[in-house]
Amino acid sequence: MLELATIKVEQRDHGALVTFNRPHALNALNTQMARDLIQVLNELETNIDIWSVILTGAGEKAFCVGADLKERKNMDQLQMRQQRELFVKAFTATKQFPKPIIAAVNGYALGGGFEFALCCDMIIAAENAVLGLPEVGLGIIPGGGGTQNLPRWIGSARAKELIFTGRKISAAEAERLGAVSRVVPQEQLLDAAWALVEEINKNAPVAVQQAKKAIDVGLEIGLPAGLILEAETYKVCLTTEDRQEGLRAFNEKRKPVYKGY
């Protein structure tokens, strides 16, 4: 599969592993990595053979430590604004990716790194993971969705405490707060993520994607509109070949073989 300057992609059956590949810089987000991530996610979105995605960082030290401040220190105001627009597109591409996407967090996930994880559907963290949004200590605020996504994961009061103080938390505390789904030993991180992908991919991919849409959009539009959306996404599933295969497999007492359409 793809291997760009800063992003590596591997495929296993109907899953893809997307790796931030700047371990020498603790996988810090620079301009090229933002461009590469957008390209990768766009291609995976349209690839009918990919049903679920894992996002992780190369090495054991860091998932991603946020923006590469060494690159930014030499930028003028125009360049910084242009980079900022590009970064927003990268976070948006992650948040709006229509297929299941799992963050496998190893080591530091700080600032934009934590925000990328929060843009995913769920987070599995290694025991050595350290997560935080320290932006206020640099005179800015989280700008990759952190002020919006973190409260939706753990509640506004807890999110405010972490954002206002810039405090970093361990994987164990993140799990207790509900910011990560589970914590596993470092050496088991990718195995755990792949196992979850395999469990998801046993099901009809269109149904899973429509369920994701119903949940994500429904949370933002209120219950009455959400129930209408649920009915609409349910109808999408009814017209698929996979729906017919699911019924056949049930009646024939066998495992279904889904195709993704």
C-alpha positions, 0 to 999 in steps of 0.5 A: 500500500501507500508509503509517503514521506511521513505516513506509512500504510499497511493492509491486512485483509480489510483493515489498514494500519496508518502510522505517523512515521517521524519517530526521530521527531516523536511523530510531531505534526509538520506540514508534510505529514498533514498533507500526507495524512489527508491524502491517505485518508482520502484514498482509504475512504474510497478503497472498497477493500478497506473497512476499518483503520488503525491510526498509530505512531512509529516507535514506542516513545510517541503517538504524536506530540502535536505540532512541530514547533521547530518547523513553525519557529521560522514561519511568518504570519502568512505561512502560519495561517496557511499551515493552520488551515492545512492542519484543520483539514487534517483533523477534519479528515480524521474526524469525518472519516466515514469508516471505523478508525481506532487510535492505538496510542503508544507513548506521548499523545500531546496537543494535536497528537491527543486531538488526533486520537480524540477524532477517532472512534475509540482509543486503545492505549499502551501502558506507557501512554501519556496524554494531554492538551498543554496548549494554554501553557504556550499561549494558545488553546487546543485547535484540533477539536480538543475543546469540542471533542474532549468534553464529549468524551469525558464531560465538560468539567473534567475536560476543563480541568485538563485543558485549563491546567494543561496537565498530562495524564497517564493511560490508567487515569485516561481509562478511568476518566473514559478518555480511552477504551482500554489499556494494554501492555506496550507489546500488545498494543497493535495486536489488541487494535488488530483484534478489534478491527477483525471483530468489527470487520466480521460484520457488514461494513455498510451497516457499520458505517451507517451506524457510525453516521447515525451515532456521530451525527445524531449526537449533534442534532438532538433525539427527535432528529436523531431518530429520523436519521436512524430510520434513514440510515437503516433504509440504506442498509436494507438495499444492500447485497450484504443485507441479503447475505446476512439473511441467507447466512442466518437461515442457512446457519452459517457465517455470512460472507460480506462484500461491502455493498 
